[in-house]
Amino acid sequence: MRAILDLHDLLVEQLRELYDAELYLKEALPDLKENAWHPGLRRVIDEYELLAADSSMILLQVFNDLFTLEFGERSYSIRSMMKYNESIIEACKTPEVTDAAIVLALQQVIHFKIASYGAVCTYAKILGVYNDGELLHQLLDQQKKLDRKLVALADLDIDRKAFNYDRG
């Protein structure tokens, strides 16, 4: 990691981590979808795949606006989270519990990204890069919207089916 001397450096470092996370998720999400049984969950994963692709394009635009390169940082947090959750998903023995584990994995990633996007929105505002801040805020809102969809799906259906699986 490069030395972080000011808020601009921190913004760029976090943007690079988010960019890497979006690229990594574009590769990882199809595997999650393959393991998902619930049709609503599969649709949300499809939506997340599109969001990851759109997000990476928007982040490239922000890097261009900031006159900086997008490469340099890895999102070890997202990569570790996903690897850990893959092992949990593999250990699940029923489709219902597998779906609940997939929702958990997606929510952990989304919540991490909500925190990161929230921070970079604030940094952009403080640094006066308002157009980029607005783009980043749109990405933040999209993550929150996706999270709400997962919460509703889990609360109303997936988690209840996982709970009632052995109870008939």
Contacts in CASP RR format, 6 or more apart in sequence:
PFRMAT RR
TARGET T0000
AUTHOR 0000-0000-0000
METHOD contacts of the structure
MODEL  1
MRAILDLHDLLVEQLRELYDAELYLKEALPDLKENAWHPGLRRVIDEYEL
LAADSSMILLQVFNDLFTLEFGERSYSIRSMMKYNESIIEACKTPEVTDA
AIVLALQQVIHFKIASYGAVCTYAKILGVYNDGELLHQLLDQQKKLDRKL
VALADLDIDRKAFNYDRG
1 13 0 8 1.000
1 73 0 8 1.000
2 9 0 8 1.000
2 13 0 8 1.000
2 72 0 8 1.000
3 9 0 8 1.000
4 10 0 8 1.000
4 13 0 8 1.000
7 123 0 8 1.000
7 126 0 8 1.000
7 127 0 8 1.000
8 123 0 8 1.000
8 127 0 8 1.000
10 123 0 8 1.000
11 66 0 8 1.000
11 120 0 8 1.000
11 123 0 8 1.000
11 124 0 8 1.000
11 127 0 8 1.000
12 66 0 8 1.000
12 68 0 8 1.000
13 73 0 8 1.000
14 116 0 8 1.000
14 119 0 8 1.000
14 120 0 8 1.000
14 123 0 8 1.000
15 59 0 8 1.000
15 62 0 8 1.000
15 63 0 8 1.000
15 66 0 8 1.000
15 70 0 8 1.000
15 120 0 8 1.000
16 70 0 8 1.000
16 71 0 8 1.000
16 72 0 8 1.000
16 73 0 8 1.000
17 73 0 8 1.000
17 74 0 8 1.000
17 75 0 8 1.000
17 77 0 8 1.000
17 116 0 8 1.000
18 55 0 8 1.000
18 59 0 8 1.000
18 75 0 8 1.000
18 113 0 8 1.000
18 116 0 8 1.000
18 117 0 8 1.000
18 120 0 8 1.000
19 56 0 8 1.000
19 59 0 8 1.000
19 60 0 8 1.000
19 63 0 8 1.000
19 70 0 8 1.000
19 71 0 8 1.000
20 72 0 8 1.000
20 73 0 8 1.000
20 74 0 8 1.000
20 75 0 8 1.000
20 78 0 8 1.000
21 75 0 8 1.000
21 77 0 8 1.000
21 78 0 8 1.000
21 109 0 8 1.000
21 113 0 8 1.000
21 116 0 8 1.000
22 52 0 8 1.000
22 53 0 8 1.000
22 55 0 8 1.000
22 56 0 8 1.000
22 59 0 8 1.000
23 52 0 8 1.000
23 56 0 8 1.000
24 75 0 8 1.000
24 78 0 8 1.000
24 79 0 8 1.000
24 82 0 8 1.000
25 48 0 8 1.000
25 49 0 8 1.000
25 52 0 8 1.000
25 78 0 8 1.000
25 82 0 8 1.000
25 109 0 8 1.000
26 49 0 8 1.000
26 52 0 8 1.000
26 53 0 8 1.000
26 56 0 8 1.000
28 82 0 8 1.000
29 45 0 8 1.000
29 48 0 8 1.000
29 49 0 8 1.000
29 52 0 8 1.000
30 49 0 8 1.000
31 86 0 8 1.000
32 45 0 8 1.000
32 89 0 8 1.000
32 102 0 8 1.000
32 105 0 8 1.000
32 106 0 8 1.000
33 42 0 8 1.000
33 45 0 8 1.000
33 46 0 8 1.000
33 49 0 8 1.000
35 89 0 8 1.000
35 98 0 8 1.000
35 102 0 8 1.000
36 42 0 8 1.000
36 45 0 8 1.000
36 98 0 8 1.000
36 99 0 8 1.000
36 102 0 8 1.000
37 95 0 8 1.000
37 96 0 8 1.000
37 98 0 8 1.000
37 99 0 8 1.000
38 99 0 8 1.000
38 153 0 8 1.000
38 157 0 8 1.000
38 158 0 8 1.000
38 161 0 8 1.000
40 153 0 8 1.000
41 99 0 8 1.000
41 102 0 8 1.000
41 103 0 8 1.000
41 153 0 8 1.000
41 158 0 8 1.000
44 106 0 8 1.000
44 146 0 8 1.000
44 149 0 8 1.000
44 150 0 8 1.000
44 153 0 8 1.000
45 102 0 8 1.000
45 106 0 8 1.000
47 146 0 8 1.000
47 149 0 8 1.000
48 106 0 8 1.000
48 146 0 8 1.000
51 142 0 8 1.000
51 143 0 8 1.000
51 146 0 8 1.000
54 142 0 8 1.000
55 139 0 8 1.000
55 142 0 8 1.000
58 135 0 8 1.000
58 136 0 8 1.000
58 138 0 8 1.000
58 139 0 8 1.000
59 70 0 8 1.000
59 139 0 8 1.000
60 70 0 8 1.000
61 132 0 8 1.000
61 135 0 8 1.000
62 132 0 8 1.000
62 133 0 8 1.000
62 135 0 8 1.000
62 136 0 8 1.000
63 69 0 8 1.000
63 70 0 8 1.000
65 129 0 8 1.000
65 131 0 8 1.000
65 132 0 8 1.000
66 129 0 8 1.000
66 132 0 8 1.000
77 112 0 8 1.000
78 109 0 8 1.000
78 112 0 8 1.000
78 113 0 8 1.000
81 105 0 8 1.000
81 108 0 8 1.000
81 109 0 8 1.000
81 112 0 8 1.000
82 105 0 8 1.000
82 109 0 8 1.000
85 101 0 8 1.000
85 104 0 8 1.000
85 105 0 8 1.000
85 108 0 8 1.000
86 105 0 8 1.000
88 101 0 8 1.000
88 104 0 8 1.000
88 105 0 8 1.000
89 98 0 8 1.000
89 101 0 8 1.000
89 102 0 8 1.000
89 105 0 8 1.000
92 98 0 8 1.000
92 100 0 8 1.000
92 101 0 8 1.000
94 162 0 8 1.000
94 165 0 8 1.000
96 158 0 8 1.000
96 161 0 8 1.000
96 162 0 8 1.000
96 165 0 8 1.000
97 162 0 8 1.000
97 165 0 8 1.000
99 158 0 8 1.000
99 161 0 8 1.000
99 162 0 8 1.000
100 154 0 8 1.000
100 158 0 8 1.000
100 159 0 8 1.000
100 162 0 8 1.000
103 150 0 8 1.000
103 153 0 8 1.000
103 154 0 8 1.000
103 158 0 8 1.000
103 159 0 8 1.000
106 150 0 8 1.000
107 147 0 8 1.000
107 150 0 8 1.000
107 151 0 8 1.000
107 154 0 8 1.000
110 143 0 8 1.000
110 146 0 8 1.000
110 147 0 8 1.000
110 150 0 8 1.000
111 147 0 8 1.000
113 143 0 8 1.000
114 140 0 8 1.000
114 143 0 8 1.000
114 144 0 8 1.000
114 147 0 8 1.000
117 136 0 8 1.000
117 137 0 8 1.000
117 139 0 8 1.000
117 140 0 8 1.000
117 143 0 8 1.000
118 136 0 8 1.000
118 137 0 8 1.000
118 140 0 8 1.000
120 133 0 8 1.000
120 136 0 8 1.000
121 133 0 8 1.000
121 136 0 8 1.000
121 137 0 8 1.000
121 140 0 8 1.000
124 130 0 8 1.000
124 132 0 8 1.000
124 133 0 8 1.000
124 136 0 8 1.000
125 133 0 8 1.000
END
